[in-house]
Amino acid sequence: MNPYTYALLAALLWGVAPVMEKYGLSQGTHPLAGLILRCWGVFLGSLFLFLDPGAREGLRATGSTAIVCFAGAGILASLVGQIFSYQAFQKAEVSRISPIMGSWPLVAVLLGWMIFHEPLTVKKAMGTGLILCGVWLLGL
């Protein structure tokens, strides 16, 4: 599959997940309990992936800097970010909260430009501007 197919599949799954989480929270689940259950799902899925010998070898070959980067990303996105998102889901419509949370590409584009010196093209600037417009429109 090409990278755009993978990206579309990821977007589809990332679009379904908040609806499932909002529904779970609507059943009276405490946000931190929901996060723990979500993490259990990730843990069980990771155990399944660990059955792949290539994955195990990849872990052994990973350097300490990469380990810190991935662990930090997990803490930021999958723990702290999810806590914030569950608090938002409890207080507002998933159709209004998800687009705001989906504005993360703007942050990624700016950080890619600042940290990795990726080119900030007119297309990227217009695309991130459209993301902001979409978030604003849906958040009204």
N, C-alpha and C positions, 0 to 999 in steps of 0.2 A: 504494500500500500504506500501511497505517497504521503508526505508529511501533512498535506492539507486534509486528507481523509482522516488521519489520526487526530488532527486538531478538531475536526468537525465531530468525530465520535466523542472526544473529550468534552467538547461543549455540550453535546447532547446529555452525557452522563452528569456533567456539572449543572445542567439545567434541571434534571430530574431530582438530584440529591436534595436541594433546598426544599422542594415540595414535600419530599418524604420527611425531612427534618421538621418542617413547619407542622405537618400533620402529627408527627410524634409529640411535638411540644404542645399541640392543641389537646392532647389527651391528658394534660395535667402533669406532664413530666417536667421536673426541675431541669433548667438548662445544663447544669453541671452533670447531672445524671445522664442527660442526652449525649453530652460530650464523651463521657466515659464509655457509654454504649457504642458510640461511633468509633472511638479508638479501639475498642475490642474488635469491631469489625475489621478495622485496618490491621490489627495485630494478627487476627486469624488468617486474613488474606496474605499477609506477609509470611506467615508460617508455610502456607501453601507454596508461595514463590520460592521459599528456601529449599524446597525439594529439588529445584533445578540446580544441577551441579555448576552450571555457568554462573548462576547468581552467587553461590557460595564462593567460587573462585574470585568473582568480582569483588566480593566483600574483603577477602584476604588481601587483594591487591590494592585496596583503597588506602590512600595516605591520610595522615592525621588532619591535614588542613581540609580535605574534602569531607572527612567525617564530621568535623566541627561545622562546616557549612551546611551539610544536609541535616544534622541534628538541630542547628539553629533555625533553619527554615521550617523544620517540623514543629519546633516550639512556637515560632512566630505565627505560622499559618494554621497549622492543625490544632494548636492548643489555644493560644491567646486570640487569634483571629476568629476561631470558631466560637469561643466564649462570647465575643462581641456580636457575632452574627446571630447566635441563639437568643441573646438579649433583644436584639433588633426584631427577630422573627416573632418573639412573644408580644411585642408592642405594636407591630405594624404588618401590613399586607406583604406576603412574599413577593407579589408582583411589583411592589415598590422598593422593597429592600434589596432584592437580588440584583437589579440593574445598578444600584449604587455600589454594591459589593463587586459587581462586574466591571467597575471602572479601574480595576487594578492594572490593565494594560497601560494606562496613562503613567502610572508610577513606574512600571517596568521600562517603558520607552525612555522616560527621563533619566532613570538610574542607569540604563544601558548606555545612554549618551554620556552621562557624567563619569561613570566608572570604567566602562569598556571602550569609550570613545567611538561608539557606533554612530554612524552618520544620522543626523536629524534632518531628514529630507522633508520637502514640501508635502509629499504624500503622507508621511508619518505625522507631521504636524496637523494636517487636515483630518486625518483619521482620528487622532486623539481629540481634536476639537469636536468632531462629530460624536465621539463617545461621551464627552462632557455634555453636549447638547441633548443627547438621548437620555442620559441620567437625569438631567434637569427636567426634561419633558415628562419622563415617567415618574419622577419624584414629586410632581405637583399634586 
